[in-house]
């Protein structure tokens, strides 16, 4: 059986492992058995029934996706993105999936990983081998907050506060009585003030630590589900790098380094969603602009095409006729 030629491997040749060869790509960099492109190709063919003759059973059922998040063996609730395409979005699912295909090829596990190394926190070229380059992606991770795994959490060392949107807070199912009032507004870089709904303490678990963190609760439409500021980064003994797409933390005993990996796919998906929303808002604003009214020539003196004036074409027939009569009665004014 022959397959159509796949997209070439995007990783630069000098960064590939030349001891590994993929028969599907006919190139170096990974083994055929580890080729995700081939795996997806075969799975799609199975779903379409094109490989039925090669199956022991004639029907292929795609394995159900499971919730990979668990704490002490117990699965936890997962809060995904607040954003989503609106129901009246005209872009088809197939078009949307095709636009995201390249980023899904590069999805990394966002589960925390423990790296045994010296206690010095550093970044090197080895960290870039699992990052799509070049990129301008923010560092977006997943965090266990209270008893929920929250996706699309922005690590922002420029923010002095941890921020949670009301829509996310409601999904945590915490009594609103836990929220304390505050009179300190959030300040944007442009000086814009946002009055928060209050503040609340929530437990955040990552890198073998559970910290009680103070969050500012806002009612604004969130860009991300959570924003974790520099105070939390410092209390985690962590250093974040958007280039390397990782927040690297010392363990509580200081004997190992624990990585909180970024999810470039989540970052790119959000970027595409915001681009779509911005374009939609722009189109709506454009549609609300008054259209340029067409003009209609009117003979000031009936039968004399040399003396004309112009009037808008919008008046109804009765008004239009009355205006023309006024113009012709005062023809001298248009000389």
C-alpha positions as CSV (number, residue, x, y, z in Angstrom):
1,X,0.0,0.0,0.0
2,X,1.3,3.4,-1.0
3,X,0.8,6.7,0.9
4,X,0.8,10.2,-0.4
5,X,4.0,12.0,0.4
6,X,3.7,13.7,3.9
7,X,4.7,17.2,4.8
8,X,8.5,17.3,5.3
9,X,9.9,17.2,8.8
10,X,10.2,20.8,10.0
11,X,12.9,20.4,12.5
12,X,16.2,21.7,11.2
13,X,18.4,18.9,9.8
14,X,21.3,19.8,12.1
15,X,19.1,19.2,15.2
16,X,17.9,15.8,14.1
17,X,19.1,12.4,15.4
18,X,20.6,10.9,12.2
19,X,20.6,7.4,13.8
20,X,16.9,7.3,13.5
21,X,15.1,7.0,10.1
22,X,11.4,7.3,9.2
23,X,10.3,5.2,6.2
24,X,7.1,7.3,5.9
25,X,9.0,10.6,5.7
26,X,12.0,9.0,4.0
27,X,14.1,11.2,6.2
28,X,16.1,11.3,9.4
29,X,14.9,12.5,12.8
30,X,12.7,9.8,14.4
31,X,11.8,6.1,14.0
32,X,8.9,5.0,11.8
33,X,7.2,3.4,14.8
34,X,7.3,6.8,16.6
35,X,6.0,8.8,13.6
36,X,2.9,10.7,14.8
37,X,2.1,11.8,11.2
38,X,1.9,8.1,10.1
39,X,-0.1,7.2,13.2
40,X,-2.7,9.8,12.4
41,X,-2.7,8.9,8.7
42,X,-3.4,5.2,9.6
43,X,-6.1,6.1,12.1
44,X,-7.9,8.3,9.6
45,X,-7.8,5.5,7.1
46,X,-9.2,3.1,9.6
47,X,-12.0,5.4,10.5
48,X,-12.9,5.7,6.8
49,X,-12.9,2.0,6.4
50,X,-10.0,1.9,3.9
51,X,-8.0,-0.7,5.9
52,X,-10.9,-3.0,6.7
53,X,-9.2,-5.9,4.9
54,X,-6.3,-5.7,7.3
55,X,-8.4,-5.9,10.5
56,X,-9.4,-9.0,12.4
57,X,-12.7,-7.2,13.2
58,X,-14.3,-5.3,10.4
59,X,-15.1,-2.2,12.4
60,X,-12.6,0.1,13.9
61,X,-13.6,2.2,16.9
62,X,-11.4,5.1,17.8
63,X,-10.2,4.8,21.5
64,X,-12.1,7.2,23.7
65,X,-10.1,10.0,25.1
66,X,-9.7,9.8,28.9
67,X,-9.0,12.4,31.5
68,X,-5.2,12.2,32.1
69,X,-5.3,14.5,35.1
70,X,-5.3,12.8,38.5
71,X,-4.1,13.5,42.0
72,X,-3.2,10.6,44.3
73,X,-4.9,8.3,41.8
74,X,-8.2,10.3,41.8
75,X,-9.3,12.1,38.6
76,X,-10.0,15.8,39.0
77,X,-12.3,18.1,37.2
78,X,-10.7,19.8,34.2
79,X,-11.6,23.4,33.3
80,X,-10.8,24.1,29.7
81,X,-10.7,27.4,27.8
82,X,-13.3,30.0,28.6
83,X,-13.1,31.1,24.9
84,X,-14.7,29.2,22.1
85,X,-16.1,29.9,18.7
86,X,-19.5,31.4,18.7
87,X,-22.4,29.4,17.4
88,X,-22.8,31.8,14.4
89,X,-19.1,31.4,13.4
90,X,-19.2,30.6,9.7
91,X,-15.9,28.8,9.6
92,X,-16.5,25.0,9.3
93,X,-15.0,22.6,11.7
94,X,-13.0,21.0,8.9
95,X,-11.4,24.3,8.0
96,X,-10.7,25.1,11.6
97,X,-9.1,21.8,12.2
98,X,-6.9,22.1,9.1
99,X,-5.7,25.5,10.3
100,X,-4.6,23.9,13.7
101,X,-3.1,20.7,12.2
102,X,0.4,22.0,12.2
103,X,0.3,23.0,15.8
104,X,-1.2,19.7,16.9
105,X,1.7,17.9,15.3
106,X,3.9,19.8,17.8
107,X,1.8,19.3,21.0
108,X,3.9,18.6,24.0
109,X,2.7,17.0,27.2
110,X,1.9,19.7,29.7
111,X,2.1,17.4,32.6
112,X,4.8,18.4,35.1
113,X,8.1,16.6,34.6
114,X,10.9,16.1,37.1
115,X,14.4,16.6,35.9
116,X,17.3,15.2,37.9
117,X,20.2,17.6,37.6
118,X,22.2,20.1,39.6
119,X,20.3,22.6,41.7
120,X,21.3,25.5,39.4
121,X,18.5,26.6,37.2
122,X,19.7,27.1,33.7
123,X,18.4,26.8,30.1
124,X,20.2,25.4,27.1
125,X,19.9,24.3,23.5
126,X,18.6,21.0,24.6
127,X,15.4,22.6,25.9
128,X,14.8,24.0,22.4
129,X,14.8,20.6,20.8
130,X,11.1,20.1,21.9
131,X,10.0,23.6,21.1
132,X,8.6,24.8,17.7
133,X,11.0,27.5,16.5
134,X,10.8,30.3,15.7
135,X,7.9,31.4,17.9
136,X,6.5,34.4,19.8
137,X,4.3,32.2,22.1
138,X,3.5,33.2,25.7
139,X,4.1,30.6,28.4
140,X,0.8,28.8,28.9
141,X,0.5,25.8,31.2
142,X,-2.1,23.8,33.2
143,X,-2.4,24.1,37.0
144,X,-4.2,22.3,39.7
145,X,-6.2,24.9,41.6
146,X,-8.3,23.7,44.6
147,X,-9.6,20.4,43.1
148,X,-9.7,21.4,39.4
149,X,-7.1,21.2,36.7
150,X,-7.3,24.5,34.9
151,X,-6.1,24.8,31.4
152,X,-4.7,27.8,29.6
153,X,-2.9,29.5,32.5
154,X,-0.7,32.4,31.6
155,X,2.6,32.7,33.4
156,X,3.2,36.5,33.5
157,X,6.3,37.7,35.4
158,X,5.2,41.3,34.6
159,X,2.0,41.0,36.6
160,X,2.1,41.9,40.2
161,X,-1.1,40.0,40.9
162,X,-2.7,36.6,40.4
163,X,-5.9,37.1,38.4
164,X,-9.0,34.8,38.1
165,X,-12.1,35.6,36.0
166,X,-15.5,35.3,37.5
167,X,-16.5,32.7,34.8
168,X,-13.6,30.5,36.0
169,X,-14.3,31.0,39.7
170,X,-17.9,29.9,39.2
171,X,-16.7,26.6,37.8
172,X,-14.6,26.0,40.9
173,X,-17.9,25.8,42.8
174,X,-16.6,27.7,45.8
175,X,-19.0,29.6,48.0
176,X,-19.0,33.3,47.1
177,X,-18.8,34.1,50.8
178,X,-15.1,33.2,50.6
179,X,-14.6,36.4,48.5
180,X,-13.3,39.3,50.5
181,X,-13.9,42.9,49.3
182,X,-11.1,45.0,48.0
183,X,-10.8,48.7,47.1
184,X,-7.5,48.5,45.1
185,X,-8.1,48.6,41.4
186,X,-6.1,46.7,38.8
187,X,-4.0,49.0,36.7
188,X,-3.2,48.3,33.0
189,X,0.0,49.4,31.3
190,X,-2.0,52.2,29.7
191,X,-3.3,53.5,33.0
192,X,-6.7,51.9,32.6
193,X,-8.4,51.0,35.9
194,X,-10.4,47.8,36.5
195,X,-12.4,47.5,39.7
196,X,-12.2,43.9,40.9
197,X,-15.1,42.0,42.5
198,X,-12.9,41.0,45.4
199,X,-10.0,38.8,46.4
200,X,-9.9,35.1,47.4
201,X,-7.3,32.6,48.6
202,X,-7.0,29.4,46.6
203,X,-4.7,26.5,46.9
204,X,-2.4,26.0,43.9
205,X,-0.5,22.7,43.5
206,X,2.6,22.4,41.2
207,X,6.1,21.1,41.4
208,X,5.5,19.2,44.6
209,X,4.2,22.3,46.3
210,X,0.8,23.4,47.4
211,X,0.6,27.1,48.1
212,X,-2.2,29.2,49.3
213,X,-2.3,32.0,46.8
214,X,-4.2,35.3,46.8
215,X,-6.3,35.9,43.6
216,X,-8.0,39.0,42.4
217,X,-11.5,38.2,41.1
218,X,-12.6,40.2,38.0
219,X,-15.6,40.3,35.8
220,X,-13.7,41.3,32.7
221,X,-13.8,38.9,29.7
222,X,-10.6,36.9,30.3
223,X,-7.8,36.5,27.9
224,X,-6.7,33.4,29.8
225,X,-8.4,31.3,32.5
226,X,-5.8,32.4,35.1
227,X,-2.9,34.8,35.2
228,X,-0.1,33.8,37.6
229,X,2.1,36.7,38.6
230,X,5.7,37.1,39.6
231,X,4.9,36.7,43.3
232,X,3.8,33.1,42.8
233,X,6.8,32.5,40.5
234,X,9.2,33.7,43.2
235,X,7.4,31.6,45.9
236,X,7.8,28.6,43.7
237,X,11.6,29.2,43.5
238,X,11.0,29.3,39.7
239,X,12.3,30.9,36.6
240,X,10.2,31.2,33.5
241,X,11.4,31.3,29.9
242,X,8.9,31.9,27.0
243,X,11.7,31.1,24.5
244,X,12.2,27.6,26.1
245,X,8.5,27.2,26.9
246,X,9.1,26.1,30.5
247,X,8.9,27.4,34.1
248,X,11.8,25.7,35.9
249,X,11.4,25.3,39.7
250,X,13.5,24.0,42.5
251,X,11.9,21.3,44.5
252,X,10.9,22.1,48.1
253,X,14.1,20.3,49.4
254,X,16.2,22.1,46.8
255,X,17.7,18.8,45.5
256,X,16.0,18.6,42.1
257,X,14.6,20.8,39.4
258,X,10.9,20.4,38.3
259,X,9.7,21.7,35.0
260,X,6.3,23.1,34.3
261,X,6.1,22.7,30.5
262,X,4.3,25.2,28.3
263,X,1.7,24.1,25.8
264,X,2.4,25.9,22.5
265,X,-0.8,24.4,20.9
266,X,-3.0,26.1,23.6
267,X,-1.1,29.4,23.1
268,X,-1.5,29.2,19.3
269,X,-5.2,28.1,19.5
270,X,-6.0,31.1,21.7
271,X,-4.1,33.4,19.4
272,X,-6.2,32.1,16.4
273,X,-9.4,32.5,18.4
274,X,-8.6,36.1,19.4
275,X,-7.7,36.9,15.8
276,X,-11.0,35.5,14.7
277,X,-12.9,37.5,17.4
278,X,-11.0,40.7,16.5
279,X,-11.8,40.3,12.8
280,X,-15.4,39.6,13.6
281,X,-15.6,42.7,15.8
282,X,-14.0,44.7,13.0
283,X,-16.5,43.4,10.5
284,X,-19.4,44.2,12.8
285,X,-18.1,47.7,13.3
286,X,-17.7,48.1,9.6
287,X,-21.2,46.9,8.9
288,X,-22.6,49.5,11.3
289,X,-20.9,52.4,9.5
290,X,-23.3,54.4,7.4
291,X,-23.0,53.5,3.7
292,X,-22.1,56.2,1.3
293,X,-25.3,57.5,-0.2
294,X,-25.6,57.5,-4.0
295,X,-26.5,60.8,-5.7
296,X,-29.1,61.4,-8.4
297,X,-28.9,64.2,-10.9
298,X,-31.9,66.5,-11.1
299,X,-32.5,69.0,-13.8
300,X,-33.0,72.5,-12.2
301,X,-34.8,73.6,-15.4
302,X,-36.7,70.8,-16.9
303,X,-35.4,69.8,-20.3
304,X,-32.0,71.7,-19.8
305,X,-29.3,69.1,-19.1
306,X,-26.7,71.9,-18.7
307,X,-28.3,73.0,-15.4
308,X,-28.4,70.2,-13.0
309,X,-28.0,69.6,-9.2
310,X,-27.7,66.4,-7.2
311,X,-29.8,65.0,-4.4
312,X,-29.6,61.9,-2.3
313,X,-31.4,58.9,-3.6
314,X,-32.8,57.9,-0.1
315,X,-35.9,60.1,0.2
316,X,-39.2,58.3,-0.4
317,X,-41.1,59.1,-3.7
318,X,-43.4,61.8,-2.2
319,X,-40.6,63.7,-0.5
320,X,-38.4,63.4,-3.5
321,X,-41.1,64.9,-5.8
322,X,-41.7,67.8,-3.3
323,X,-37.9,68.5,-3.1
324,X,-37.6,68.6,-6.9
325,X,-40.5,71.1,-7.1
326,X,-38.8,73.4,-4.5
327,X,-35.6,73.2,-6.5
328,X,-37.3,74.2,-9.8
329,X,-39.3,77.0,-8.2
330,X,-36.0,78.5,-7.0
331,X,-34.0,77.8,-10.1
332,X,-32.3,81.2,-9.9
333,X,-30.5,80.1,-6.8
334,X,-28.9,77.3,-8.7
335,X,-27.7,79.4,-11.6
